[in-house]
Amino acid sequence: MAASLDALVAELREYARALVDAAGAAGLQPRITSTVRGHSEQRRLYNRFLAGTSGYPVAPPGSSAHEYGEAFDLVVSPMEALADVGYTWQTWGGGWNPADAIHFELPGASDRAREAGKYFLATTVGTAMGEAAKDVFAPITSYIPGIERVLKVSAEHEPGATASLAAELSLTYCRIFGC
């Protein structure tokens, strides 16, 4: 997981540095904890979130602004001052939400990432149609809790397992991305 502001898209770097400098000047000891994440790192974090071991929300793999270099995570000391830092970021035109207080992004970055995630999931499934259930769903197991169990049942040729898997995929897709 990268924590260098240099990894961010060009239009975000300068403003991210300015925010870190402003927080430092205010004596808040800012520290960047994450910038650009690869798909596997996002999957690992998302699985922790699904397991309830993450203190902050995590987008599904393919749907995070971090994967596109349009977001960074920042902590300060004391953490209660994060709301002030977030307010400053918003007054500069950036995206920030108290529900995910450490997450700072370009305006609209999360919406763009969610759209990219929809495309990623749809094309992954679409290109695999006609293959065995295991081959269709294996690339997207991180999106659907419990899918490994269903894949195992499907591999053992239990009747209805593939239909059950398709239904679970549809429901999860709608839950994550809205239908």
C-alpha positions as CSV (number, residue, x, y, z in Angstrom):
1,M,0.0,0.0,0.0
2,A,1.5,3.3,-1.1
3,A,1.6,6.2,1.3
4,S,3.5,8.7,-0.9
5,L,1.6,11.7,-2.2
6,D,3.7,11.4,-5.4
7,A,1.6,8.3,-6.3
8,L,-1.6,10.4,-6.6
9,V,-2.9,11.9,-9.8
10,A,-1.3,15.2,-10.7
11,E,-4.4,17.4,-9.9
12,L,-4.6,16.0,-6.4
13,R,-0.9,16.0,-5.3
14,E,-0.4,19.8,-4.8
15,Y,-3.6,20.2,-2.8
16,A,-2.9,17.1,-0.7
17,R,0.6,18.5,0.1
18,A,-1.0,21.8,1.0
19,L,-3.4,20.1,3.4
20,V,-0.6,18.1,5.1
21,D,1.4,21.4,5.4
22,A,-1.6,23.2,6.9
23,A,-2.3,20.5,9.4
24,G,1.4,20.4,10.3
25,A,1.4,24.2,10.8
26,A,-1.6,23.8,13.1
27,G,0.5,21.3,15.2
28,L,-1.6,18.3,14.3
29,Q,1.2,15.9,13.3
30,P,-0.4,14.8,10.1
31,R,0.5,11.4,8.7
32,I,-0.5,9.9,5.3
33,T,-1.5,6.3,5.8
34,S,-2.6,5.3,2.3
35,T,-2.6,6.7,-1.2
36,V,-2.8,4.4,-4.3
37,R,-3.8,0.8,-3.6
38,G,-3.6,-2.1,-5.9
39,H,-6.6,-4.4,-6.5
40,S,-5.2,-7.1,-4.2
41,E,-4.6,-4.6,-1.4
42,Q,-8.1,-3.2,-1.8
43,R,-9.5,-6.8,-1.7
44,R,-7.6,-7.5,1.5
45,L,-8.9,-4.3,3.2
46,Y,-12.4,-5.0,1.9
47,N,-12.4,-8.5,3.3
48,R,-11.3,-7.1,6.7
49,F,-14.2,-4.6,6.5
50,L,-16.6,-7.5,5.8
51,A,-15.2,-9.4,8.7
52,G,-15.8,-6.4,11.0
53,T,-12.2,-5.8,11.7
54,S,-11.9,-2.4,10.0
55,G,-12.6,0.8,11.9
56,Y,-13.5,2.6,8.6
57,P,-15.6,1.8,5.6
58,V,-13.9,0.1,2.7
59,A,-15.1,0.1,-0.9
60,P,-15.2,-3.2,-2.8
61,P,-12.2,-3.9,-5.1
62,G,-12.4,-2.0,-8.4
63,S,-14.7,0.6,-6.7
64,S,-12.2,2.6,-4.6
65,A,-11.0,6.1,-5.5
66,H,-7.6,4.9,-4.0
67,E,-7.2,2.4,-6.8
68,Y,-7.3,5.3,-9.3
69,G,-5.0,7.6,-7.4
70,E,-7.8,10.1,-6.6
71,A,-7.8,9.7,-2.8
72,F,-5.6,9.5,0.2
73,D,-6.1,8.7,3.9
74,L,-4.7,11.1,6.5
75,V,-4.6,10.8,10.3
76,V,-3.7,13.6,12.7
77,S,-3.1,13.9,16.4
78,P,-5.4,14.4,18.2
79,M,-7.8,12.5,16.0
80,E,-10.7,14.7,17.1
81,A,-9.1,17.5,15.0
82,L,-9.8,15.4,11.8
83,A,-13.2,17.2,11.5
84,D,-11.4,20.5,11.2
85,V,-9.0,19.2,8.6
86,G,-11.9,17.7,6.7
87,Y,-13.8,21.0,6.9
88,T,-10.7,22.8,5.5
89,W,-10.5,20.2,2.7
90,Q,-14.1,20.8,1.8
91,T,-13.7,24.6,1.7
92,W,-10.9,24.0,-0.8
93,G,-13.4,22.0,-2.9
94,G,-12.3,18.5,-2.0
95,G,-14.4,15.5,-1.1
96,W,-14.6,14.5,2.6
97,N,-17.3,12.8,4.7
98,P,-17.2,12.5,8.5
99,A,-18.4,8.8,8.2
100,D,-15.0,8.0,6.7
101,A,-13.1,10.8,8.4
102,I,-9.6,9.7,7.3
103,H,-10.5,9.7,3.6
104,F,-9.8,12.7,1.4
105,E,-10.5,12.8,-2.3
106,L,-10.9,14.8,-5.5
107,P,-14.5,16.0,-5.9
108,G,-16.6,13.1,-7.3
109,A,-13.8,10.5,-7.0
110,S,-15.9,8.0,-5.1
111,D,-18.7,8.2,-7.7
112,R,-16.3,7.7,-10.6
113,A,-14.7,4.8,-8.8
114,R,-18.1,3.2,-8.1
115,E,-19.0,3.4,-11.8
116,A,-15.6,1.9,-12.7
117,G,-16.3,-0.9,-10.2
118,K,-19.7,-1.6,-11.9
119,Y,-17.9,-1.9,-15.2
120,F,-15.2,-4.1,-13.7
121,L,-17.7,-6.5,-12.2
122,A,-20.0,-6.6,-15.2
123,T,-17.1,-7.2,-17.7
124,T,-15.6,-9.9,-15.4
125,V,-18.8,-11.8,-15.4
126,G,-19.7,-11.0,-19.0
127,T,-16.5,-12.2,-20.4
128,A,-16.7,-15.4,-18.4
129,M,-20.2,-16.5,-19.5
130,G,-20.3,-20.0,-20.9
131,E,-17.5,-21.2,-18.6
132,A,-17.8,-23.4,-15.6
133,A,-19.3,-21.7,-12.5
134,K,-15.9,-21.9,-10.8
135,D,-14.2,-20.0,-13.7
136,V,-17.0,-17.4,-13.9
137,F,-17.1,-16.4,-10.3
138,A,-13.6,-17.1,-9.0
139,P,-12.2,-13.7,-10.2
140,I,-14.9,-11.8,-8.1
141,T,-14.9,-13.9,-4.9
142,S,-13.8,-10.8,-2.9
143,Y,-17.1,-9.1,-3.7
144,I,-19.4,-11.8,-2.3
145,P,-19.2,-13.1,1.2
146,G,-19.3,-16.9,1.4
147,I,-18.8,-17.4,-2.3
148,E,-16.0,-19.8,-1.8
149,R,-18.4,-22.2,0.0
150,V,-20.9,-22.0,-2.9
151,L,-18.1,-22.6,-5.4
152,K,-17.1,-25.7,-3.5
153,V,-20.7,-27.0,-3.6
154,S,-20.9,-26.2,-7.3
155,A,-17.7,-28.0,-7.9
156,E,-19.2,-31.1,-6.2
157,H,-22.1,-30.8,-8.7
158,E,-24.8,-30.3,-6.1
159,P,-28.1,-29.5,-8.0
160,G,-29.0,-25.8,-7.9
161,A,-25.6,-24.6,-6.7
162,T,-24.9,-22.6,-9.9
163,A,-28.4,-21.0,-9.8
164,S,-27.9,-20.2,-6.1
165,L,-24.6,-18.6,-6.9
166,A,-26.1,-16.5,-9.7
167,A,-28.8,-15.3,-7.4
168,E,-26.3,-14.4,-4.7
169,L,-24.2,-12.5,-7.2
170,S,-27.3,-10.5,-8.4
171,L,-28.3,-9.6,-4.9
172,T,-24.8,-8.6,-3.9
173,Y,-24.3,-6.5,-7.0
174,C,-27.5,-4.6,-6.2
175,R,-26.5,-4.2,-2.6
176,I,-23.1,-2.8,-3.5
177,F,-23.9,-0.7,-6.5
178,G,-27.7,-0.2,-6.3
179,C,-30.1,-1.5,-9.0
